[in-house]
Structures are given as structure tokens and as C-alpha cells.
Amino acid sequence: MQNRELITNEDLDEVILKKEFVEVWVNGAIAEKAVLIESYTNEAIKVSDGYYLRANCTIIKPGKKKVLSMFEGR
């Protein structure tokens, strides 16, 4: 599964409801890794360490990494 950018209010509602960790990116650099979104408005997103303006950040839901078995591919 690939990383997914969260754009809509529905996207944000989903990760809040499921208590899924997200990454916050600002200006192409990661600002927060593995944080929960606590709440949001049309202007800002609140995570445990503070607030980010929605216009200035990108919220990413990391994709699941596949764990390879030592027997896979034999």
C-alpha cells in the first residue's frame, strides 16, 4: 500500500476515528512523524505537539510496509 495524502475532511475524520498515525510535512520536509490528529478546522489541524495551518502543510497516511517471510520466494 502506498502513502496517501489526506486532503478532505472525510480523510481526516477517517484517521481520527480509526486512531491512525500520520506524518505532517511542511515545505517538503517532515515536521512530525507518527502523530495522531486530535481535531481540525477548515484552517488548521491539531496534533499532539501543536497546530499546523492546512494551507501550509501536507498530511500523509503512511502505507503499510510488507513484511517478508524468510520462507517467501522459495
C-alpha angles and dihedrals in degrees: 000000000000129000111271127210112226110221112149131064087245090057090052093045090054096054092043092051094046093041091232122170119243139186124235117213125192123185092348095306129102111253100173130018126197098001131148122234108235098185143328145203130197088272107036146025121216119212127172093272099045146290133313127195108240091222091057103044143054120220115210128191103208117230120242114263117231114238112215120219118225086236096051116113096021 
